[in-house]
């Protein structure tokens, strides 16, 4: 990309990062009950009595911490501190350890199940908060959550991590993150977010057990989740690693290649890094062939068994594609990755950023029309994917 185009892209990302942070600072502070509100609807109308989910709250802690460190902005630490204290005071289970899934709007536990995905985001957010604040308590808490995941969820017989448990860590029948998910014992999505959490924890702690677990995860991705024939990562497995569904998430495919790269760097394993770079280019090429539509962004997913395609566009997948394509370009020098990256960004600016109500649309149909049933703030709508992509790309381009 020519220098002037590079600078324009970088400048737009810097501006958008400021806008994302401005929105979340201005629209989410719950001054009545503490912490942050759990929901704003499509038109940015506040739902003050909405439940408060762990994913939103850990992602808020991560985003304010990462941006405060990235921008050297002390004012953001106030919001990171607020998120940290609320997490500590309300989401932490004093009886059985770990993090609750959901609170009511007053901060009382409502859904106390132990989803491993949630514990991973706790580790990720606390590790990033430590980077910003230097708070040893946060690092120690992240390491204790790591020990909990390793003790309770790591499958000592077949490897990998089980999805979910009851509040007291006893087995649970329905392990799904949401109604949209398959009820499988092991999923690529949860493993991916354990991987990113362990990567950051390894970077701040240099703990040998964390490094061992992280390297094990990298090998699992290369040998279990990745399918060399299709050049995709499969999503759903039973406890014995039999594939349960043939759904491919294009956003998770492209997100995985750059998160795996950073994990390899954290464990300082040149062999695994070389293998990861090799499959990254293959995954990115398949991604462009199947998921990318010029001037029309990235579609959501495909069922390889039935051929059914979900053509909706999700905000997070557009941004993860920008980062993944940057890595693929740096590994290969192939200009098609750069060209697609800029095209997807132009599409995202035009269709996802909501100049009327603020923040970003969650999801568009194939005609670029936003779903008005989707929220601006919710359990699954947080300033994590878009702010993170901005920060990573600003450093790289």
C-alpha positions as CSV (number, residue, x, y, z in Angstrom):
1,X,0.0,0.0,0.0
2,X,1.5,3.4,-0.9
3,X,2.6,5.6,2.0
4,X,-0.3,8.1,1.5
5,X,-2.9,5.3,1.6
6,X,-1.1,3.8,4.6
7,X,-1.3,7.1,6.5
8,X,-4.9,7.7,5.5
9,X,-5.8,4.2,6.8
10,X,-3.9,4.7,10.0
11,X,-5.4,8.2,10.6
12,X,-9.0,6.8,10.1
13,X,-8.3,4.0,12.6
14,X,-6.9,6.4,15.1
15,X,-10.0,8.6,14.8
16,X,-12.4,5.6,15.0
17,X,-10.6,4.3,18.1
18,X,-11.3,7.7,19.8
19,X,-14.9,7.5,18.7
20,X,-15.4,4.0,20.1
21,X,-13.9,5.0,23.4
22,X,-16.0,8.2,23.5
23,X,-19.2,6.2,23.0
24,X,-18.5,3.7,25.7
25,X,-17.4,6.3,28.2
26,X,-20.5,8.5,27.5
27,X,-23.2,5.9,27.3
28,X,-22.6,3.0,29.7
29,X,-21.8,4.2,33.2
30,X,-24.4,3.1,35.6
31,X,-24.4,5.8,38.3
32,X,-27.4,4.2,40.1
33,X,-26.3,0.7,40.7
34,X,-22.5,0.8,39.9
35,X,-20.4,-0.5,37.1
36,X,-21.9,-0.3,33.6
37,X,-25.3,-0.7,32.1
38,X,-26.1,-4.0,30.5
39,X,-28.0,-2.9,27.4
40,X,-28.8,-0.1,25.0
41,X,-31.0,-0.9,22.0
42,X,-30.6,-0.3,18.3
43,X,-31.6,3.3,18.6
44,X,-29.3,3.7,21.7
45,X,-32.2,3.8,24.1
46,X,-31.1,2.8,27.6
47,X,-32.6,-0.3,29.1
48,X,-31.7,0.6,32.7
49,X,-32.9,-2.7,34.3
50,X,-31.1,-5.0,31.8
51,X,-29.1,-7.8,33.3
52,X,-25.3,-7.4,33.4
53,X,-23.2,-10.1,31.6
54,X,-19.7,-11.2,32.3
55,X,-18.6,-11.0,28.7
56,X,-19.6,-7.4,28.4
57,X,-17.9,-6.5,31.7
58,X,-14.6,-8.3,31.1
59,X,-14.4,-6.9,27.6
60,X,-15.0,-3.4,29.0
61,X,-12.1,-4.0,31.4
62,X,-9.9,-5.3,28.6
63,X,-10.8,-2.4,26.2
64,X,-10.3,0.5,28.7
65,X,-7.1,-1.1,30.0
66,X,-5.6,-1.8,26.6
67,X,-6.5,1.6,25.2
68,X,-5.2,3.4,28.3
69,X,-1.9,1.7,27.9
70,X,-1.9,2.1,24.1
71,X,-2.7,5.8,24.1
72,X,-0.7,6.5,27.3
73,X,-4.0,8.1,28.5
74,X,-4.3,8.3,32.2
75,X,-8.0,9.3,32.0
76,X,-8.9,5.9,30.7
77,X,-7.6,4.3,33.9
78,X,-10.6,5.6,35.8
79,X,-12.9,3.5,33.6
80,X,-10.6,0.5,33.8
81,X,-10.5,0.8,37.6
82,X,-14.3,1.0,37.7
83,X,-14.6,-2.1,35.6
84,X,-12.0,-3.9,37.8
85,X,-13.7,-3.1,41.1
86,X,-17.1,-4.1,39.8
87,X,-15.8,-7.4,38.5
88,X,-14.2,-8.0,41.9
89,X,-17.2,-7.0,44.0
90,X,-20.0,-8.6,42.0
91,X,-18.9,-11.2,39.5
92,X,-16.4,-13.1,41.7
93,X,-17.9,-16.2,43.4
94,X,-16.7,-16.2,47.0
95,X,-17.9,-19.8,47.7
96,X,-16.8,-21.8,44.7
97,X,-14.3,-19.4,42.9
98,X,-14.5,-18.3,39.3
99,X,-16.7,-15.8,37.7
100,X,-20.5,-15.8,37.4
101,X,-22.1,-15.7,34.0
102,X,-24.8,-13.0,34.7
103,X,-26.0,-10.6,37.3
104,X,-29.3,-8.7,37.5
105,X,-29.2,-4.9,37.1
106,X,-28.5,-4.3,40.8
107,X,-25.4,-6.6,40.8
108,X,-26.9,-9.6,42.4
109,X,-26.0,-13.1,40.9
110,X,-28.6,-14.3,38.5
111,X,-26.9,-17.0,36.4
112,X,-24.1,-18.6,38.4
113,X,-22.9,-21.2,35.9
114,X,-19.2,-21.5,35.2
115,X,-18.6,-21.0,31.5
116,X,-15.0,-21.6,30.7
117,X,-15.2,-19.0,27.9
118,X,-16.1,-16.5,30.7
119,X,-13.1,-17.5,32.9
120,X,-10.9,-17.0,29.9
121,X,-12.1,-13.5,29.4
122,X,-11.5,-12.9,33.1
123,X,-7.9,-13.9,32.7
124,X,-7.5,-11.8,29.5
125,X,-9.0,-8.7,31.0
126,X,-7.2,-9.0,34.3
127,X,-3.8,-9.5,32.6
128,X,-4.4,-6.4,30.4
129,X,-5.4,-4.4,33.5
130,X,-2.2,-5.4,35.2
131,X,-0.3,-4.0,32.2
132,X,-2.0,-0.7,32.6
133,X,-2.1,-0.4,36.4
134,X,0.7,-2.7,37.7
135,X,-1.8,-4.0,40.3
136,X,-0.3,-7.3,41.6
137,X,-3.7,-8.3,42.9
138,X,-5.0,-8.4,39.3
139,X,-2.1,-10.6,38.1
140,X,-2.5,-12.9,41.0
141,X,-6.2,-13.2,40.4
142,X,-5.6,-13.9,36.7
143,X,-3.2,-16.7,37.7
144,X,-5.7,-18.1,40.2
145,X,-8.3,-18.3,37.4
146,X,-5.7,-20.0,35.2
147,X,-5.2,-22.6,37.9
148,X,-9.0,-23.0,38.2
149,X,-9.4,-23.6,34.5
150,X,-6.5,-26.1,34.4
151,X,-7.8,-28.0,37.4
152,X,-11.5,-28.0,36.6
153,X,-11.8,-27.8,32.8
154,X,-8.7,-29.3,31.2
155,X,-9.4,-32.8,30.0
156,X,-6.5,-34.9,31.4
157,X,-7.5,-38.0,29.3
158,X,-8.2,-36.6,25.9
159,X,-6.7,-33.1,26.1
160,X,-8.5,-29.8,25.5
161,X,-11.0,-28.0,27.6
162,X,-14.6,-28.8,28.5
163,X,-17.1,-26.0,28.0
164,X,-19.1,-25.4,31.1
165,X,-20.1,-26.5,34.6
166,X,-22.6,-25.8,37.3
167,X,-21.9,-23.1,39.9
168,X,-20.1,-25.7,42.1
169,X,-18.1,-27.1,39.2
170,X,-20.2,-30.2,38.9
171,X,-21.3,-31.4,35.4
172,X,-23.9,-29.5,33.4
173,X,-26.1,-30.9,30.6
174,X,-26.4,-27.8,28.4
175,X,-22.9,-26.3,27.9
176,X,-23.8,-23.8,25.2
177,X,-22.7,-20.2,25.3
178,X,-26.0,-19.2,23.7
179,X,-29.0,-20.7,21.9
180,X,-27.3,-20.2,18.6
181,X,-24.4,-22.6,19.6
182,X,-24.2,-26.4,19.2
183,X,-24.2,-28.3,22.5
184,X,-20.8,-29.7,22.0
185,X,-18.3,-30.7,24.8
186,X,-15.4,-28.8,23.1
187,X,-15.5,-25.9,20.8
188,X,-12.9,-23.9,18.8
189,X,-14.4,-20.6,20.0
190,X,-13.8,-21.3,23.7
191,X,-10.3,-22.7,23.0
192,X,-9.5,-19.7,20.9
193,X,-10.3,-17.3,23.7
194,X,-8.4,-19.4,26.3
195,X,-5.5,-19.2,23.9
196,X,-5.6,-15.4,23.7
197,X,-6.0,-15.1,27.5
198,X,-3.1,-17.4,28.1
199,X,-1.0,-15.5,25.6
200,X,-1.4,-12.3,27.6
201,X,-1.0,-14.0,30.9
202,X,2.2,-15.7,29.7
203,X,3.6,-12.3,28.6
204,X,3.0,-10.6,31.9
205,X,3.9,-13.6,34.2
206,X,6.5,-15.8,32.3
207,X,4.9,-18.6,34.4
208,X,6.1,-22.0,33.3
209,X,2.7,-23.7,33.8
210,X,1.1,-21.0,31.7
211,X,3.7,-21.4,28.9
212,X,3.2,-25.2,28.9
213,X,-0.6,-24.8,28.7
214,X,-0.3,-22.2,25.9
215,X,2.0,-24.4,23.8
216,X,-0.3,-27.3,24.3
217,X,-3.2,-25.1,23.0
218,X,-1.2,-24.1,19.9
219,X,-0.6,-27.8,19.1
220,X,-4.3,-28.5,19.5
221,X,-5.2,-25.9,17.0
222,X,-2.7,-27.1,14.5
223,X,-3.5,-30.8,15.0
224,X,-7.2,-31.0,16.1
225,X,-9.1,-27.9,15.0
226,X,-7.3,-27.2,11.7
227,X,-8.4,-29.2,8.7
228,X,-5.7,-29.2,6.1
229,X,-8.1,-30.4,3.4
230,X,-10.7,-27.7,3.7
231,X,-8.2,-25.1,5.1
232,X,-10.7,-24.2,7.9
233,X,-10.8,-24.6,11.7
234,X,-13.7,-26.8,12.7
235,X,-15.8,-25.5,15.5
236,X,-17.6,-28.3,17.3
237,X,-16.3,-31.6,18.9
238,X,-17.3,-34.2,21.5
239,X,-15.0,-35.1,24.4
240,X,-13.2,-37.6,22.2
241,X,-12.5,-35.1,19.4
242,X,-15.1,-36.5,17.0
243,X,-16.5,-33.6,15.0
244,X,-20.2,-33.0,15.8
245,X,-21.0,-30.3,13.2
246,X,-19.4,-29.1,10.1
247,X,-20.0,-25.4,10.6
248,X,-17.2,-23.0,9.6
249,X,-17.1,-19.5,11.1
250,X,-15.2,-17.3,8.7
251,X,-14.6,-14.6,11.3
252,X,-13.1,-17.2,13.7
253,X,-10.9,-18.6,10.9
254,X,-9.3,-15.3,10.2
255,X,-9.1,-14.3,13.8
256,X,-7.3,-17.6,14.7
257,X,-4.4,-17.0,12.4
258,X,-3.1,-13.9,14.1
259,X,-3.9,-15.0,17.6
260,X,-2.0,-18.2,17.0
261,X,0.9,-16.2,15.7
262,X,1.1,-14.1,18.8
263,X,0.8,-17.3,21.0
264,X,3.8,-18.8,19.2
265,X,5.8,-15.7,19.8
266,X,4.8,-15.8,23.5
267,X,6.1,-19.4,23.9
268,X,9.2,-18.6,21.7
269,X,8.8,-21.8,19.6
270,X,10.2,-21.2,16.1
271,X,9.0,-24.5,14.8
272,X,5.4,-23.8,15.8
273,X,5.6,-20.3,14.5
274,X,6.8,-21.5,11.1
275,X,4.0,-24.0,10.9
276,X,1.5,-21.4,12.0
277,X,2.7,-18.9,9.3
278,X,2.3,-21.6,6.7
279,X,-1.3,-22.5,7.5
280,X,-2.1,-18.8,8.0
281,X,-1.5,-18.0,4.4
282,X,-3.6,-21.0,3.3
283,X,-6.5,-20.1,5.6
284,X,-6.4,-16.4,4.4
285,X,-6.5,-17.4,0.8
286,X,-9.5,-19.7,1.4
287,X,-11.1,-17.0,3.4
288,X,-10.8,-14.5,0.5
289,X,-12.3,-17.1,-1.9
290,X,-15.2,-18.1,0.2
291,X,-16.0,-15.3,2.7
292,X,-15.0,-12.1,1.0
293,X,-17.3,-10.3,-1.4
294,X,-15.7,-7.2,-3.0
295,X,-17.3,-4.0,-1.9
296,X,-19.7,-6.1,0.3
297,X,-17.6,-7.3,3.2
298,X,-17.3,-10.7,4.9
299,X,-20.2,-13.2,5.2
300,X,-20.7,-15.1,8.4
301,X,-20.5,-18.8,8.1
302,X,-21.1,-22.0,6.1
303,X,-22.2,-25.6,6.9
304,X,-19.8,-27.8,4.9
305,X,-22.1,-30.8,5.1
306,X,-25.2,-29.1,3.8
307,X,-23.7,-26.2,1.9
308,X,-26.0,-23.8,3.6
309,X,-24.5,-20.3,3.8
310,X,-25.2,-17.5,6.3
311,X,-24.7,-14.3,4.3
312,X,-25.2,-11.9,7.2
313,X,-22.3,-9.6,7.9
314,X,-21.3,-9.2,11.6
315,X,-19.3,-6.2,12.8
316,X,-16.7,-8.2,14.6
317,X,-15.8,-10.4,11.6
318,X,-15.1,-7.4,9.4
319,X,-12.6,-6.1,11.9
320,X,-10.9,-9.4,12.7
321,X,-10.5,-9.8,8.9
322,X,-8.5,-6.6,8.7
323,X,-6.0,-7.9,11.3
324,X,-5.8,-11.4,9.9
325,X,-5.2,-10.1,6.4
326,X,-2.5,-7.8,7.6
327,X,-0.6,-10.8,9.1
328,X,-1.2,-12.9,5.9
329,X,0.3,-10.0,3.8
330,X,3.3,-9.7,6.1
331,X,3.9,-13.5,5.9
332,X,3.5,-13.7,2.1
333,X,3.9,-10.3,0.5
334,X,0.8,-11.2,-1.6
335,X,-0.9,-7.9,-2.5
336,X,-4.3,-9.5,-2.7
337,X,-4.5,-9.4,1.1
338,X,-3.7,-5.7,1.2
339,X,-6.3,-4.9,-1.5
340,X,-9.0,-6.9,0.2
341,X,-8.1,-5.3,3.6
342,X,-8.6,-1.8,2.4
343,X,-11.8,-2.7,0.6
344,X,-13.3,-4.3,3.7
345,X,-12.4,-1.2,5.8
346,X,-14.1,1.1,3.2
347,X,-17.2,-1.2,3.4
348,X,-17.1,-1.2,7.2
349,X,-16.9,2.6,7.4
350,X,-19.8,3.0,5.1
351,X,-22.2,0.4,6.4
352,X,-21.4,-0.5,10.0
353,X,-20.5,2.8,11.8
354,X,-23.8,4.3,12.9
355,X,-23.6,8.1,12.5
356,X,-27.2,8.5,13.7
357,X,-27.4,6.6,16.9
358,X,-23.7,6.0,17.7
359,X,-21.4,3.0,17.9
360,X,-21.6,0.2,15.3
361,X,-24.4,-2.0,13.9
362,X,-24.1,-5.5,15.1
363,X,-25.3,-7.3,12.0
364,X,-26.3,-6.5,8.4
365,X,-28.2,-8.6,5.8
366,X,-26.8,-9.2,2.3
367,X,-28.5,-6.0,1.2
368,X,-26.4,-4.0,3.8
369,X,-29.5,-3.3,5.9
370,X,-28.9,-3.4,9.7
371,X,-31.0,-5.7,11.9
372,X,-32.9,-3.3,14.1
373,X,-33.5,-6.0,16.7
374,X,-29.8,-6.0,17.5
375,X,-28.4,-3.8,20.4
376,X,-25.6,-1.3,20.6
377,X,-24.7,-2.5,24.1
378,X,-25.4,-6.1,25.2
379,X,-23.8,-9.2,26.6
380,X,-22.2,-9.8,23.2
381,X,-21.8,-6.2,22.0
382,X,-18.8,-4.6,23.6
383,X,-15.8,-2.4,22.6
384,X,-13.4,-5.3,22.2
385,X,-13.2,-6.5,18.6
386,X,-13.3,-3.1,17.0
387,X,-11.1,-1.3,19.4
388,X,-8.5,-4.1,19.5
389,X,-8.4,-4.2,15.7
390,X,-7.8,-0.5,15.6
391,X,-4.9,-0.7,18.1
392,X,-3.2,-3.7,16.5
393,X,-3.4,-2.2,13.0
394,X,-2.2,1.2,14.0
395,X,1.0,-0.4,15.4
396,X,1.4,-2.6,12.2
397,X,0.7,-0.4,9.2
